[in-house]
Amino acid sequence: MINVALPKGRLGEKVYDMFARAGFECPSILENNRKLIFEGDKVCCFWVKPSDVAIYVERGAADVGVVGKDIILEYQPDVYEMLDLKLGACRMCVATKKDFHDDPEKTLRVATKFSRIARRYYAEKCRDIDIIHLNGSIELAPILGLSDVIVDIVETGKTLLENNLEPIETIVPISARLIANKAAYKFKTGEIGTLIRELNRQVNGND
């Protein structure tokens, strides 16, 4: 039995569909009830907040889970990154007001909830920055003069466009990744390996 942490929401539903097609179905998860844990023949699944998946996997409450590459880069959990599922594709970007001109002689004010990613990115560019950590509505920061730029996830770019903002640099592409607990992978190599092979077939269009 493999314990699986699935991210709540549309992404998690797409991931579960992949698991089911891979032969790791859990029919009770589709029932309309208030259960928190769902057991199938090969897997035991539970829904968790997307940003918490890595915690469940790292600490062994789940053997495997699915999490965005942004979470892996930001929190650096001690897990194995096993497979890019090619779901939820987007990108981590630097964005700002359309009329902004950067002055390299001044400290760049960066608003983001991905502080570690932003620091690493600008450290590689040897750029002096001031991180302003926010938890939501990041787009407001440059509009209200709180920051010069933002570092955030961009999907379609529609929200930026509607607020007179634009992406100016792509830091890294983001997608959903299958991760595994290190100890669980050691003791359940066969089961987890089979799951990875079957998911990989789907990712590569061999399903």
C-alpha positions, -999 to +999 in steps of 0.1 A: +000+000+000+014+034-010+002+065+010-004+094-014-008+131-006-029+147-033-032+185-037-067+198-033-083+214-064-083+209-101-047+199-102-053+171-077-082+158-097-061+156-128-033+139-109-058+113-094-070+106-130-034+098-140-030+075-109-063+057-118-052+052-154-019+039-141-037+012-122-036+029-088-072+038-084-091+046-052-128+047-062-141+059-028-123+093-034-149+100-061-178+096-036-197+126-022-188+123+015-167+140+042-141+113+046-105+125+048-087+092+039-096+070+010-083+034+006-080+014-027-063-019-034-028-004-039-030+032-026-043+051+004-051+087-007-058+119+011-063+155+000-042+182+015-035+219+008-010+221-021+016+239-001+015+212+026+021+182+003+058+184+007+056+185+045+035+153+046+059+135+023+091+148+039+079+137+074+067+103+062+030+107+066+028+101+029+051+080+008+046+100-023+028+132-033+024+158-061+036+193-056+045+223-078+082+229-087+078+263-070+072+247-037+103+225-041+125+254-050+111+277-023+110+253+007+137+228-004+121+197+013+143+167+019+126+144-006+133+127-039+119+145-070+109+116-092+090+128-122+077+159-140+040+152-146+037+180-171+006+193-154-002+228-142+024+243-165+033+280-157+064+300-150+080+320-122+085+355-134+097+390-125+070+415-134+066+452-130+048+483-143+050+489-180+068+522-175+093+510-150+130+515-157+155+498-134+184+519-119+212+494-111+227+520-087+196+517-064+185+488-043+157+469-061+126+464-040+111+430-047+077+419-034+070+382-034+059+352-014+088+332-029+116+349-010+142+322-013+137+319-051+139+357-055+171+359-033+188+331-052+179+346-086+191+381-078+222+368-060+233+351-093+229+385-110+248+402-082+219+426-078+213+443-045+176+438-034+152+444-006+128+415-002+092+425+008+075+392+018+038+392+010+013+364+012-013+375-013-023+402-039+013+405-049+003+426-080-007+455-057+028+461-045+042+479-076+009+496-083+009+512-049+046+519-049+054+494-022+079+476-046+096+481-079+090+445-091+073+413-081+084+377-083+054+355-088+038+327-107+024+336-141+000+314-160-018+334-187-006+368-177-041+382-179-041+396-143-008+414-150-022+429-182-054+441-166-033+459-139-009+475-164+019+451-154+040+429-176+065+400-171+100+411-179+121+380-170+113+343-166+131+327-137+121+291-141+093+270-157+069+255-132+049+222-133+036+195-110+062+170-098+059+136-082+080+135-050+088+106-027+098+102+009+134+089+010+128+061+035+096+050+019+113+048-015+139+026+000+114+002+015+087+004-012+110+006-042+090-019-062+056-004-057+067+032-061+088+022-091+058+006-108+038+038-102+065+060-117+068+038-148+031+038-154+029+076-149+059+081-171+041+062-199+013+087-197+036+117-196+054+105-227+022+097-246+026+059-244-005+052-224 
